[in-house]
Amino acid sequence: MFPEIFLPLVKYFSGFNIFQYITFRAAYAAVTALLISFVFGGTLIRKLRRLKAGQEIREDGPNTHMIKSGTPTMGGFLILLSVSVSTLLWQQLNNPYTWLLLFSLIAFGAIGFVDDYLKIFQRSSDGLQARVKFTGQTLVALAIVIFLYFNGNEQTTLLYLPFIKYPVVDLSYFYIPFGVILLVGTSNAVNLTDGLDGLAIGLVILVGMSFAFITYVSGRADWAEYLQIPYLAGSGEMTIFTLSLVGASIGFLWYNSHPAEVFMGDTGSLSLGGVIGVLALVMKKEILLILIGGVFVIEALSVIIQVVSFKWRGKRVFKMAPLHHHFEMKGWDESKVVIRFWILGGLFTILSLSTLKIQ
């Protein structure tokens, strides 16, 4: 919105020319999202408490978590609000990526909102039936992938691997099921990781910073050529969105850090996971996402391994899944688990960005 308002006024005041720079708008988009979180965070938490929108805690989980019962959930609405407003203010509205990312964020968030709503008013930790939630995620993912397939460019269906300069295969029609699986998987991976105070949102900050760099360099022909990565015209505008996401996440972490005053709920985790998957699809970093979101992948794999092992062998591999609960059951303090997983996430961030040059 701001570029459309102020850039036409450059002929009257040259200072407005600053709105053409992505770096300027991205930085202030992050600040805007952070301030929105700070301004409305306390009000939202008080409102959720008045509505008695408290989280039900799993009885089979670590005993230390029982004191969290009743903590307000659905805090992900604050993230959606902060990112959406900041993006609309600072990103170019005529850029298709603006609306694709906002749709992804809100659509996956809507599924999570319904799930949280049912949990709150049914006073159950189950929420939406698994098949209903999965169907909703699949339909949203299918809509996004079909849009990309029919409105993309010559690189849309190509698959790139880290450390390899050129695409390894053209997925063609298989791009659609591949993309749907990636989006649903990423959405659920973040959802599974959101089990400790600050854990998931801290990792989202690291992933968001990775994609902020990737979107910026991929949107500049000179940098893309130097790094020998795909150049995607207009993708630099997504840097505004990604840094809005980082700013909103930092603001939410203020309230979600241990001991949490609010949980993001499925409203936040499903939307964040879904939009991260969309960023990976658009930026042709589908496989690199395994490294960028390495902790999310490990958490999801721990659940898969646990379920498969118990069904086939009748034995559990971990004391409890997802993996963060395994370490809690081994006696690790919650804050220690969170910080160590953040450190691991930081390592994955460094490794993933290093692959942009090593190819």
KOLVEXVEX-535039 format. One record per atom (N, C-alpha, C): z, y, x; residue in one letter. Coordinates in steps of 0.05 Angstrom, whole numbers, plus 32768, in hexadecimal, padded with zeros to 4 digits. Last residue first. Layout:
N
ZYXA ...
# end
This chain:
359
7F9E7E0F8231Q 7F897DFF8224Q 7F6F7E048232Q 7FD17E32822DI 7FCC7E1A823CI 7FB77E09822DI 7FD67E5A8208K 7FC97E608222K 7FC17E478231K 7FEF7E4481DDL 7FD87E5681D8L 7FC97E5C81F2L 801A7E2881EET 80027E1981EAT 7FEA7E2B81E6T 80447E4B81ECS 80387E468207S 801E7E378204S 80557E4981B8L 80457E6181C1L 80387E5C81DCL 80707E1881BAS 80597E1B81A9S 80487E3381B1S 809A7E2281DEL 80867E0D81E4L 806D7E1181D4L 80B77E4981C2I 80AC7E4E81DCI 80957E3B81E3I 80C57E2B8193T 80B67E448191T 80A87E4B81ACT 80E47E0281A8F 80CA7DFB819BF 80B97E148199F 81107E2181B9L 81007E1281CCL 80E47E0B81C1L 81237E328187G 81197E45819AG 81087E3881B0G 81347E018172G 811E7E108165G 81127E258177G 815E7DF78194L 81477DE58194L 812F7DF28187L 817E7E228183I 81757E20819FI 815D7E0E81A2I 81877E11814FW 81797E2A8154W 816E7E2A8171W 81A57DE48159F 818B7DE0814CF 817A7DFA8150F 81D27DFD816ER 81C27DEB817FR 81A77DE58173R 81E47E198141I 81DC7E28815AI 81CB7E16816CI 81F07DEF811DV 81DD7E048117V 81D27E118130V 82177DD18138V 81FE7DC58130V 81E87DDA812BV 823F7DF8813DK 82337DED8155K 82187DE0814EK 824D7E018107S 82417E178117S 82337E0C8130S 82647DCE80FAE 824C7DD880EDE 823E7DEE80FDE 82787DA48130D 827E7DBA811ED 82637DC58113D 826F7D5E8132W 82677D78813CW 826E7D8D8127W 827A7D2B8120G 82907D3C8127G 82897D588131G 82547D0C810AK 825D7D048124K 82747D16812FK 82477D2880DDM 82577D1080D9M 82617D0580F4M 82287D4F80F6E 82417D5780EAE 82537D3E80E6E 81FC7D308104F 820D7D3B811AF 82287D45810FF 81E97D2580D1H 81F07D0F80E4H 82037D1980F9H 81DA7D5680BDH 81F27D4980B2H 81FC7D3180C4H 81AB7D5E80D8H 81C27D7080DEH 81DC7D6480D3H 81877D3780C4L 81937D3480DEL 81AB7D4680E3L 81927D2D807CP 81837D348094P 81947D3480AEP 81B77CEF8087A 819F7CFF808AA 819F7D168075A 81EA7CD080ACM 81E27CDE8094M 81C97CEE809AM 81E97CAF80D7K 82027CAF80C7K 81FC7CBC80ACK 81A97C8E80DDF 81BB7CA580E1F 81D47CA380CFF 81957C5E80CCV 81927C6580E8V 81A67C7C80EFV 81B07C2C80A1R 81AA7C4880A6R 81A87C4D80C4R 81947BF08084K 81A57BFE8097K 819D7C1B809BK 816F7BD48069G 818A7BD5805DG 819E7BE3806FG 813C7BD2807AR 814F7BC3808AR 816B7BC2807DR 811E7BEE8053W 81137BD78060W 81277BC5806EW 813F7C178041K 81317C07802DK 81277BED803AK 81537C2D8070F 81667C22805CF 81587C108048F 81247C3E808AS 81367C2A8096S 81487C1E8082S 81117C658065V 81017C4D806BV 81137C378077V 813B7C8B8067V 81337C7E804EV 81257C648053V 813C7C9A809EQ 81547C8F8090Q 814D7C808077Q 81087CAD80A5I 81117C9680B5I 81297C8980A7I 81097CDA8083I 80F67CC4807FI 80FF7CAA808DI 81327CF8809BV 81357CEF807FV 81227CD7807AV 811B7D0380CCS 81357CF480CBS 813A7CE980AFS 80EE7D2080BFL 80EB7D0580C9L 81057CF580C8L 81077D5180B1A 80F97D41809DA 80F57D2480A6A 811C7D6080E3E 812E7D5C80CCE 81217D4B80B7E 80EE7D648102I 81027D508109I 81157D4B80F1I 80D57D8F80E7V 80C87D7580E8V 80DC7D5F80EFV 80F97DB880F1F 80F47DB080D5F 80E77D9580D4F 80F47DBB8128V 810D7DB2811DV 810A7DAA8100V 80BE7DCD812EG 80C77DB38138G 80E17DA9812CG 80977DF3811FG 80AE7DEC810DG 80BA7DD18115G 80767DF0814CI 80827E0A8144I 809A7E058132I 80667DBA814BL 80767DC48161L 80847DDE8159L 804A7DB6811CI 805E7DA18123I 80707DAA8139I 80267DDE8120L 803D7DE3810FL 80537DCE8114L 7FFB7DCB813BL 800F7DD9814AL 80287DDE813AL 7FDE7DB9810FI 7FEB7DA58121I 80007DB28132I 7FCF7DEA80F8E 7FDB7DD580E8E 7FEA7DC180F9E 7FBB7E1B8104K 7FD07E118115K 7FDF7DFA8106K 7F987E3E80EAK 7F8D7E2680F8K 7FA27E1B810CK 7FAC7E6580CBM 7FA97E6C80E7M 7F9F7E5480F7M 7FAF7E4C8099V 7F9D7E63809CV 7F977E6880BAV 7FD67E2480A3L 7FBB7E1D8099L 7FA77E34809FL 80037E4280B2A 7FF87E2E80C4A 7FDB7E2780BCA 800C7E5F8083L 80067E6D809CL 7FF97E5A80B0L 80197E358061V 80017E44805CV 7FF97E548075V 804A7E248077G 80347E128077G 80197E218072G 80687E51806BI 80647E4A8087I 804C7E37808AI 80697E4D8034V 80597E638040V 80557E5F805EV 808A7E20802CG 806E7E218023G 805E7E368030G 80BB7E2F8043G 80AC7E19804EG 808F7E198046G 80C77E5A8020L 80C47E5E803DL 80B47E48804AL 80CB7E3F7FEES 80B87E557FF2S 80B37E5A8010S 80F37E1A7FF7L 80D97E107FF0L 80C47E267FF4L 811F7E3C8004S 81157E288017S 80F97E1F8010S 81287E607FD7G 81217E697FF2G 81147E548003G 81307E3D7FACT 81207E567FA9T 81177E607FC4T 81557E197FBDD 81397E117FBED 81267E297FBAD 81847E437FE1G 817C7E317FCDG 815E7E287FD0G 819E7E668003M 81837E6D7FFAM 817A7E5B7FE3M 81E27E777FF4F 81CF7E647FFDF 81B37E6C7FF3F 82147EA5800AV 82007E9D7FF7V 81ED7E898004V 82397EA98030E 82407EB78017E 822C7EAF8001E 824C7E788060A 82377E858050A 82427E918036A 82747E858098P 82717E76807EP 825F7E85806BP 82317E8280B1H 824A7E7480ABH 82627E8680ACH 81FF7EAA8091S 820C7EA080A8S 82277E9580A1S 81EA7EC38065N 81E97EA68065N 81F77E99807DN 81EA7EF9806CY 81FB7EEE8056Y 81FD7ED08057Y 81C87EFD8097W 81E17F0D8097W 81F57F028082W 819B7EE28088L 81AE7ED5809AL 81C97EE3809BL 81807F09806CF 818D7EF4805DF 81A17EE5806EF 816D7F288097G 817F7F348083G 818D7F1F8073G 814C7F0280AFI 81637F0D80BEI 81777F1980ABI 81277EFC8085S 81377EE5808ES 81507EEE809DS 810F7F2E8084A 811D7F25806DA 81307F0E8074A 80F77F2E80B8G 810B7F4280B0G 811C7F398099G 80D37F0280B3V 80E97F0280C7V 80FF7F1680C0V 80B37F15808AL 80C27EFC8086L 80D97EFA809AL 809D7F4080A3S 80AD7F44808BS 80BE7F2C8086S 80817F2480C9L 80987F3380D2L 80A97F3D80BAL 805A7F0D80A8T 806B7EFC80B7T 80847F0B80C1T 80407F3A8092F 804E7F278081F 80627F178091F 802A7F5180C0I 803C7F6180AFI 804D7F4E809DI 80097F2A80D0T 801F7F3080E1T 80347F4080D2T 7FDE7F2980AFM 7FF47F1780A9M 800C7F1B80BBM 7FBA7F4A80C7E 7FCA7F5580B2E 7FE17F4380AAE 7F9E7F2980E9G 7FB37F3980F5G 7FC57F4680E0G 7F757F1380CDS 7F8E7F0480CDS 7FA57F1480DAS 7F457F2D80D0G 7F587F3580BBG 7F727F2780BCG 7F247EF680EDA 7F227F1280E5A 7F357F1880CDA 7F3A7ECE811AL 7F397ECE80FDL 7F3A7EEB80F4L 7F277EA78151Y 7F2A7EC38147Y 7F267EC38129Y 7F487E71816FP 7F367E7A815AP 7F3C7E978152P 7F527E7D81B6I 7F5B7E72819CI 7F487E7D8187I 7F527E9181EBQ 7F3F7E7C81E2Q 7F4A7E6D81CAQ 7F6B7EBC81FCL 7F7C7EA481F9L 7F6B7E8C81F1L 7F3F7EE081FCY 7F4E7EDB8215Y 7F5E7EC18213Y 7F317EDE81C6E 7F1E7ED581DAE 7F2C7ECE81F4E 7F5E7EF481AFA 7F577ED981A8A 7F437ECD81BCA 7F5D7F2781C5W 7F737F1581CCW 7F6C7EF881C6W 7F2D7F3B81ADD 7F317F3B81CAD 7F467F2781D3D 7F347F368176A 7F1E7F278183A 7F237F2581A1A 7F6E7F2B8154R 7F617F3D8167R 7F4D7F2D8177R 7F877F058136G 7F787F1A8128G 7F6B7F2F813AG 7FA37EE78159S 7F8B7EDB814DS 7F7B7EEF813ES 7FCD7F088166V 7FB97F03817AV 7FA07EF7816EV 7FE87F088133Y 7FE07F21813FY 7FC97F1C8154Y 7FF47ED38127T 7FE37EE28115T 7FD87EFB8122T 80167EC78153I 7FFD7EB9814FI 7FEA7EC8813DI 80427EE9814BF 80327EEB8163F 80177EDF815FF 80537ED5811AA 804D7EF2811DA 803C7EF68135A 805E7EA18124F 80467EA78115F 80407EC48115F 808F7EA88141S 80787E9A814DS 805E7EA1813ES 80AE7EC0811BM 80A77ECF8133M 80907EC38141M 80B37E9680F6G 80A67EAF80EEG 809E7EC08106G 80D17E728114V 80B67E6B810CV 80A67E848104V 81017E908118L 80F27E888130L 80D57E81812AL 810F7E9480E1I 810B7EAC80F2I 80FB7EA6810BI 81167E5F80D4V 80FF7E6D80C8V 80FA7E8780D8V 81467E5480EFL 812D7E4880F9L 81147E5580EDL 81687E7280CEG 81667E7980EAG 814C7E6D80F7G 81627E57809EI 81587E72809FI 81567E7B80BDI 817A7E2480A9A 815E7E2780A2A 81537E4380A6A 81B17E3580B8L 81A07E2380C8L 81827E2880C2L 81D67E52809AG 81C57E6080ADG 81B07E4F80BCG 81FD7E1B808CD 81FC7E39808BD 81EB7E4480A1D 81D37DE3807DL 81EA7DEF808BL 81E67E0D808BL 81A57DD48064G 81BD7DC6805CG 81D67DD1806AG 81687DD68066D 817B7DEA805BD 81947DDD8051D 81477DAD8072T 81567DB98088T 816C7DCC807ET 812D7DA28042L 81407D8E804DL 81527D9A8063L 810D7DD0803FN 81217DCB802AN 81367DB78034N 80EB7DC98069V 80FE7DE0806AV 81147DDB8056V 80D07D9C8054A 80DE7D9A806EA 80F37DB18071A 80B77DAD8026N 80CE7D9B8024N 80DE7D99803EN 808F7DCE803DS 80A27DD88029S 80BB7DC78027S 80747DA9805CT 80827DBF8069T 80977DCB8056T 805E7D868035G 80707D7C8049G 80807D928056G 803D7DA88017V 80547D9B800AV 80687D91801EV 80197DB78041L 80297DCB8032L 80417DBE8025L 80037D858052L 80117D978065L 80237DAB8056L 7FEC7D728023I 80027D638030I 80117D748043I 7FC57D99801CV 7FD97D958008V 7FF17D878014V 7FA47D92804AG 7FB37DAB8046G 7FC97DA88032G 7F907D5F8040F 7F9F7D648058F 7FB07D7D8055F 7F737D658011P 7F8B7D558010P 7F9D7D5A8029P 7F4D7D8D8029I 7F5D7D928011I 7F757D80800FI 7F327D768054Y 7F447D8E8059Y 7F567D928041Y 7F0F7D528045F 7F2A7D48804AF 7F3D7D5E8050F 7EDF7D6C8044Y 7EED7D6A802BY 7F0A7D60802FY 7EE77D7F8088S 7ED67D818070S 7EE67D7F8057S 7EFE7D7C80B9L 7F097D6C80A4L 7EF87D6B808BL 7EE27D7680F6D 7EDF7D8580DED 7EE87D7480C6D 7F077D728133V 7EFA7D65811CV 7EF77D7A8106V 7F197D91815DV 7F147D758162V 7F067D67814BV 7F067DD28175P 7F107DC08160P 7F087DA38165P 7F187DE281BAY 7F057DE181A4Y 7F107DCE818EY 7F447DE081DEK 7F377DF981D8K 7F267DF881BEK 7F827DC281DCI 7F657DBD81DBI 7F577DD681CFI 7FB87DCE81D7F 7FAD7DC981F2F 7F8F7DC481F3F 7FBC7DB68194P 7FC77DC581AAP 7FBC7DBC81C5P 7F807DB0816EL 7F977DA3817AL 7FA27DB58190L 7F617DC1812FY 7F667DC6814CY 7F807DB88155Y 7F317DB58100L 7F4C7DAD8109L 7F4E7DB18127L 7F0E7DDA80CEL 7F107DCE80E9L 7F2C7DC980F1L 7F097DF3809FT 7F0E7DD6809ET 7F0F7DC980B9T 7F037E2A80B0T 7F177E22809DT 7F1D7E04809ET 7EDB7E4080CDQ 7EF07E3180DCQ 7F047E2580C9Q 7EB97E5D80AEE 7EAE7E4580BAE 7EC37E3480C9E 7EE97E70807BN 7ED27E75808DN 7ECA7E5B809AN 7EFB7E6D8035G 7F007E6E8052G 7EE87E758061G 7EF87E628000N 7EF77E7F8008N 7EFC7E828026N 7EFE7E2D7FF7F 7EE67E3A7FECF 7EE47E577FF4F 7F2D7E218013Y 7F157E118018Y 7EFC7E20800EY 7F537E447FFEL 7F4B7E47801AL 7F317E38801FL 7F557E2F7FC9F 7F4E7E4B7FCEF 7F447E4F7FEBF 7F687DFC7FD5I 7F4E7DFF7FC9I 7F437E1C7FCDI 7F9B7E0A7FE8V 7F887DFD7FFAV 7F6B7DFF7FEFV 7FB47E207FBAI 7FB17E2F7FD2I 7F9B7E247FE4I 7FB27DF57F95A 7FA57E0F7F8EA 7FA07E1F7FA7A 7FD17DCF7FB0L 7FB47DCA7FABL 7FA57DE47FA4L 80037DE77FB0A 7FF57DE27FCAA 7FD77DDE7FC5A 800D7DE57F79V 800C7DFF7F87V 7FFD7DFC7FA1V 800D7DAD7F72L 7FFA7DBE7F64L 7FF77DD97F71L 80377D9C7F94T 801C7D937F99T 80077DA47F8BT 80637DB47F7CQ 805C7DBB7F97Q 803F7DB47F9DQ 80637D987F4BG 80607DB57F4CG 80577DBE7F67G 806B7D637F5DT 80537D6A7F4FT 804E7D887F4FT 809E7D687F73F 80887D617F84F 806D7D687F77F 80BC7D737F45K 80BB7D877F5BK 80A37D827F6DK 80B37D447F29V 80AB7D5D7F1DV 80A87D727F33V 80CA7D1E7F4BR 80AD7D1C7F45R 80A27D367F39R 81007D2E7F4CA 80F07D2E7F64A 80D27D2E7F5EA 81167D5A7F1AQ 81107D3F7F22Q 80FD7D407F39Q 813D7D937F2CL 81247D887F22L 81227D6B7F2BL 81827D837F37G 816D7D977F30G 81557D897F25G 81AF7D6B7F54D 81947D5E7F52D 817E7D737F4CD 81E27D7C7F52S 81D47D817F6CS 81B77D767F6BS 81F67D9F7F17S 81EE7D867F25S 81E07D8D7F3ES 81FC7DC27EECR 82127DBC7EFER 820E7DA27F0CR 81D57DD57ECEQ 81DD7DB97EC8Q 81F47DB07ED9Q 81D17E077EE2F 81D97E057EC7F 81DF7DE87EBEF 81C27DFD7F19I 81D97E0E7F12I 81E37E097EF5I 81967DDB7F17K 81AE7DD37F26K 81C77DE37F1CK 81727DFB7EFCL 817C7DE27EEFL 81957DD87EFDL 816B7E237F22Y 81747E2A7F07Y 81807E117EFAY 81547E087F4DD 816F7E147F50D 817B7E197F34D 81237DFA7F35D 81357DE57F40D 81517DF07F42D 810D7E2C7F2CV 81137E1A7F15V 81267E047F1DV 81097E3E7F61F 811A7E4C7F4EF 81217E3A7F36F 80E47E1B7F77G 80FF7E1A7F81G 81127E287F6EG 80B77E2E7F5CI 80C07E127F59I 80DD7E0F7F61I 80B67E627F6FA 80BB7E5E7F53A 80C37E417F4DA 80AA7E5B7FA5G 80C47E657F9EG 80CB7E617F80G 80757E4D7FA1F 80887E397FAAF 80A57E417FA3F 80647E807F8EA 805F7E687F7FA 80727E517F87A 80747EA67FB5I 807F7EA87F9AI 807B7E8E7F8BI 80577E957FE3L 80747E9A7FE4L 80807E987FC8L 80227E947FD0S 802F7E7C7FDBS 804D7E7F7FDAS 801A7ECA7FC2F 80187EB57FAEF 80277E9C7FB7F 801F7EE17FF5L 80327EE87FE0L 80327ED37FCAL 7FF37ECA800FL 800E7EC58019L 80237ECB8004L 7FC97EDE7FEFL 7FCC7EC17FF3L 7FE87EBB7FFCL 7FCD7F157FF5W 7FD37F097FDBW 7FD67EEA7FDDW 7FC27F1C802BT 7FD97F28801FT 7FE17F198006T 7F907F068034Y 7FA87EF7803EY 7FC27F028032Y 7F6C7F2C8021P 7F727F148011P 7F8A7F04801AP 7F797F708022N 7F777F588033N 7F7E7F3F8023N 7F847F9B8005N 7F697F908001N 7F647F788013N 7FB67FAC8014L 7FB47F9E7FFBL 7F987F927FF6L 7FD37FA78052Q 7FBC7FB08044Q 7FB87F9F802BQ 801C7FAE8053Q 80037F9F8059Q 7FEC7FAA8048Q 80477FCD8041W 803C7FD1805CW 80227FC38062W 80557FC1800CL 80567FDC8016L 80467FE0802FL 80507F8A8007L 80407F9B7FF6L 803F7FB88000L 80787F7A802CT 805B7F738030T 80497F868020T 80A77F8C8013S 809F7F96802ES 80817F928033S 80A67F6E7FE4V 80A67F8B7FE3V 809C7F967FFDV 80A77F397FF9S 80927F427FE6S 80907F607FE6S 80D67F368018V 80BC7F318024V 80A67F3D8013V 80FE7F417FF1S 80FC7F52800AS 80E07F4F8016S 80F77F197FCAL 80F57F357FC3L 80F07F467FDCL 80FF7EEA7FE8L 80E57EEF7FDAL 80E27F0C7FD4L 81347EF27FF8I 811F7EF0800CI 81047EF67FFFI 814E7EF17FC6L 81507F097FD7L 813A7F0A7FEDL 81457EBE7FB6F 81387ED37FA7F 81397EED7FB7F 81667E9E7FD3G 814B7EA17FDDG 813C7EB77FCEG 81957E977FB9G 81937EAF7FCAG 81777EB37FD5G 81A27E6C7F9BM 818B7E7C7F92M 81887E967FA2M 81EA7E6C7F99T 81D17E637FA4T 81BB7E747F97T 822F7E797FAAP 82167E807F9BP 81FD7E767FA9P 825B7E427FAFT 824E7E587FBDT 82347E5F7FAFT 826C7E157F96G 826F7E2E7F87G 82637E457F95G 82827DF57FD0S 827B7DF27FB4S 82807E0C7FA5S 82957DF78003K 827E7E097FFCK 82767E077FDFK 82BA7DD1800AI 82C57DEC8005I 82AE7E007FFFI 829C7DA58017M 82A67DA77FFBM 82B17DC37FF5M 828E7D9F804BH 827C7DAF803AH 82877DB3801EH 82B07D7D8065T 82B37D9A806AT 82A27DAB8058T 829D7D4B8059N 82B47D55804AN 82B77D73804DN 82577D418055P 826F7D468065P 82857D538055P 82437D208016G 823F7D2F802FG 82587D32803FG 82487D0B7FE5D 82467CF87FFBD 82417D068016D 82487D347FC2E 82627D287FC7E 82617D147FDEE 82267D717FCCR 82257D547FCBR 82407D477FD2R 82397DAA7FA5I 82387D9D7FBFI 82377D7E7FBCI 821A7DDB7F80E 82297DC27F7FE 82247DB47F99E 821E7E227F85Q 82127E097F8EQ 82257DF17F8AQ 82217E4F7F4DG 822C7E437F65G 821F7E287F6BG 821C7E7D7F29A 82067E6E7F34A 820E7E617F4FA 823A7E9D7F07K 82457E837F10K 822F7E717F1AK 822B7ECF7EFEL 821D7EBB7EEFL 82277E9F7EF5L 824B7EE77F25R 82517EEC7F09R 82437ED87EF6R 82307ED57F52R 824B7ECC7F4DR 82537ED07F30R 82007EF07F4DL 82007ED37F4CL 821C7EC87F47L 82137F247F55K 82077F1D7F3BK 82077EFE7F38K 82257F227F89R 82387F287F74R 822D7F1F7F59R 81F37F197FA2I 82097F057FA5I 821D7F097F8FI 81D77F487F96L 81CE7F2E7F8CL 81E47F197F8DL 81F67F6E7FB1T 81F47F707F94T 81EB7F557F89T 81EE7F5E7FE7G 82097F5E7FDBG 82087F5E7FBDG 81B57F667FEBG 81C27F4D7FF0G 81DD7F4B7FE2G 819D7F987FE8F 81A07F897FD0F 81AF7F6E7FD3F 81A17FAC801DV 81A77FBD8006V 81AD7FAD7FEDV 81907F82803FF 81AB7F8E8042F 81B37F9D8028F 815C7F79802CS 81707F64802CS 818C7F6F802DS 81467FAB8037I 81477FA2801CI 815C7F8C8019I 81497FAA806FL 81597FBD8060L 815B7FB58043L 81247F81807BL 81407F7F8084L 81527F918073L 80F57F978068A 80FF7F7E805CA 811C7F7A8063A 80F17FC4808BT 80F37FC8806ET 80FF7FAF8060T 80EC7FAB80BDV 81037FBC80B7V 81077FC08099V 80BB7F9180B5A 80D27F8280BBA 80EC7F9280B5A 809B7FBE80ADA 809D7FAA8098A 80B57F99809CA 809D7FD580DEY 80AC7FE280C8Y 80AD7FD180AFY 807E7FB180FCA 809A7FB78104A 80AA7FC380EDA 804D7FB380E0A 805C7F9A80E1A 807A7F9F80E8A 803C7FE780E9R 80437FDF80CER 80537FC580CDR 80367FE68121F 80487FF98114F 80507FF080F9F 80107FBD8127T 802A7FBB8135T 803E7FCE8128T 7FE37FD0810CI 7FF27FB98102I 800D7FB7810EI 7FD1801180FFY 7FDA7FFE8114Y 7FEB7FE88108Y 7FC7803580D9Q 7FB2802280DEQ 7FBB800C80F1Q 7FF0805980D7F 7FF1804380C3F 7FDA803080C7F 7FE5808180FAI 7FF7806C8104I 7FF7805480F0I 7FCC80AA80E0N 7FBB809680EDN 7FCB807D80F7N 7FED80D180D1F 7FEB80BA80BFF 7FDA80A480CBF 7FE580F980F6G 7FFB80E780FAG 7FFA80CF80E8G 7FBD811B80E4S 7FB5810680F6S 7FCC80F180FBS 7FB3813280A6F 7FC8813080BAF 7FC4811780CBF 7F818133808EY 7F93814A808AY 7FAA814A809EY 7F698104809CK 7F5A811D80A0K 7F6B8136809CK 7F8E80DE808AV 7F8D80E480A6V 7F7E80FE80ACV 7F8F80CD8057L 7F9A80E8805BL 7F9980F08079L 7F8080998054P 7F6D80AD804BP 7F7680C98050P 7FB280828067L 7F9A80838079L 7F858097806FL 7FD88082803DF 7FD980958052F 7FC080978064F 7FCB805A8015I 7FD48075800EI 7FD080898024I 7FBC802C802FE 7FAA8037801BE 7FB180548014E 7FEB8024804FP 7FD1802A805CP 7FBD80368048P 8012801A8025F 801380328036F 7FF980388044F 80007FE88010M 800080008000M 800080198011M 
# end
